[in-house]
Amino acid sequence: MKEITIKDSTLSQAASEGMDAFVQVFADAVNEAIGGQLTAESMSELNGHQMTLLAYMILREEVMDGGFIQLIHNGYGEFFFKNPFAKAMRLWGLDDLAKLMNKVRKSYVKNHEEIEKDVTDEEFMSLFEQHPEYDEHDDCFVENEEAWTEAVAHYIDENIDSFAKIVE
């Protein structure tokens, strides 16, 4: 396992800026430790908490930018829906996010092959019209993202040693 360290002063500054900054400091430290490359090899160097944090950040970025269709199209479907991410969210106290991920998984299983195909920009945009079942899931994520990120921040704060070593 990689030892991930965060300076106390950096953490204090981030905490004073809010939940997003607090979570981002940990995500940045984990990313830096693995050279910014999420691969099978780098994942093996992280513990479950660190890997789940990176997964949450990927989920948040992809869905806030282009919804679950973008997340799946960009190749993250298997990562989220064939791994225990929803279970991890439940263990972190994010039951509603876990429920949402399980709902999205049902749609993913039905149509991921079509969404994952290499397509033109125009064909990609048409996926949103062809798969309106994701609209409700996207809306749910966007409406709850702030609360979920706050819950992730609280989980990190209560389990800091599982994420990084805080140094002077």
C-alpha positions in Angstrom: 0.0 0.0 0.0 1.1 3.5 -0.8 1.6 5.8 2.1 -0.4 8.9 1.4 0.4 12.0 3.4 -1.3 15.4 3.7 0.2 18.4 5.4 -1.9 19.5 8.4 -1.8 23.1 7.1 -3.1 22.0 3.7 -5.9 20.1 5.4 -6.8 23.0 7.7 -6.9 25.4 4.7 -9.2 23.1 2.7 -11.5 22.5 5.7 -11.9 26.3 6.1 -12.9 26.5 2.4 -15.7 23.9 2.7 -16.7 20.3 2.1 -15.7 20.2 -1.6 -12.2 21.5 -0.9 -11.8 19.1 2.1 -12.8 16.1 0.0 -10.7 17.3 -3.0 -7.5 17.5 -0.8 -7.8 13.7 -0.1 -8.6 12.9 -3.7 -5.7 14.9 -4.9 -3.3 13.2 -2.5 -4.5 9.8 -3.5 -4.2 10.7 -7.2 -0.7 12.1 -6.7 0.4 8.9 -4.9 -0.6 6.8 -7.9 0.8 9.2 -10.5 -2.6 10.3 -11.6 -3.1 7.0 -13.5 -5.9 4.8 -12.3 -4.8 1.4 -13.5 -5.2 -2.2 -12.2 -1.6 -1.8 -10.8 -2.2 1.5 -9.2 -5.6 0.3 -7.7 -3.7 -2.5 -6.0 -1.6 0.1 -4.2 -4.7 1.7 -2.6 -6.9 0.5 0.2 -10.6 0.2 -0.2 -11.4 3.6 1.3 -9.0 5.4 -1.0 -10.3 3.5 -4.1 -13.9 4.3 -3.1 -13.0 8.0 -2.8 -11.5 8.1 -6.2 -14.5 6.2 -7.6 -16.9 8.8 -6.0 -14.9 11.6 -7.5 -15.0 10.0 -11.0 -18.7 9.4 -10.6 -19.3 13.0 -9.5 -17.3 14.5 -12.3 -18.8 12.4 -15.0 -22.4 12.6 -14.0 -22.3 16.3 -13.2 -20.7 16.9 -16.6 -22.7 14.6 -18.8 -24.9 12.3 -16.8 -24.8 8.5 -16.5 -24.8 8.1 -20.2 -21.4 9.9 -20.4 -20.1 7.9 -17.4 -21.0 4.6 -19.3 -19.8 5.9 -22.7 -16.5 6.9 -21.2 -15.9 3.3 -20.1 -16.7 3.5 -16.4 -19.8 1.3 -16.5 -18.1 -1.9 -15.5 -16.1 -0.1 -12.9 -19.2 1.1 -11.1 -21.8 -1.6 -11.9 -19.7 -4.8 -11.8 -17.9 -3.8 -8.6 -19.3 -3.2 -5.1 -19.4 0.6 -5.3 -23.1 0.8 -4.2 -22.3 -1.4 -1.2 -19.4 0.8 -0.3 -21.7 3.9 -0.4 -24.1 2.1 1.8 -21.3 1.3 4.3 -20.3 5.0 4.2 -23.9 6.0 5.1 -25.0 7.1 1.7 -28.0 4.8 1.4 -29.8 7.0 -1.2 -26.8 7.1 -3.5 -26.5 3.3 -3.1 -30.1 2.9 -4.1 -29.6 5.2 -7.1 -26.6 3.3 -8.3 -28.6 0.0 -8.1 -31.4 1.6 -10.2 -28.9 2.8 -12.8 -27.3 -0.7 -12.8 -30.6 -2.1 -14.0 -30.6 0.3 -17.0 -26.9 -0.3 -17.6 -27.3 -4.1 -17.8 -30.0 -3.6 -20.5 -28.2 -1.2 -22.8 -24.6 -0.6 -21.9 -23.3 -2.2 -25.1 -25.1 0.4 -27.2 -23.9 3.3 -25.0 -20.3 2.1 -24.9 -19.9 1.9 -28.7 -17.5 4.3 -30.4 -19.7 6.9 -32.0 -19.6 10.4 -33.5 -20.4 13.4 -31.4 -23.8 13.6 -33.1 -24.5 9.9 -32.4 -23.4 10.4 -28.8 -25.8 13.3 -28.3 -28.6 11.2 -29.7 -28.0 8.6 -27.0 -29.7 11.0 -24.5 -32.8 11.0 -26.6 -32.7 7.2 -27.1 -32.3 6.5 -23.4 -34.5 8.9 -21.5 -34.6 6.5 -18.6 -31.3 8.0 -17.4 -32.8 11.5 -17.2 -34.4 10.8 -13.8 -31.2 9.3 -12.5 -29.2 12.2 -13.6 -31.6 14.7 -12.0 -31.5 12.7 -8.8 -27.7 12.8 -8.7 -27.5 16.5 -9.4 -30.2 17.4 -6.8 -28.3 15.3 -4.1 -24.7 15.8 -5.1 -24.0 18.5 -2.5 -25.5 16.5 0.4 -23.7 13.3 -0.8 -20.3 15.1 -1.0 -20.9 16.5 2.5 -21.6 12.9 3.7 -18.4 11.8 2.0 -16.5 14.6 3.8 -17.9 13.5 7.1 -17.0 9.9 6.5 -13.4 10.9 5.6 -13.2 13.2 8.7 -14.4 10.3 10.9 -11.9 7.9 9.3 -9.0 10.1 8.3 -6.4 7.4 9.1 -8.0 5.1 6.4 -7.4 7.8 3.8 -4.1 9.5 4.6 -1.5 10.2 7.3 -1.6 13.9 8.4 1.8 15.3 8.9 3.2 18.7 10.1 
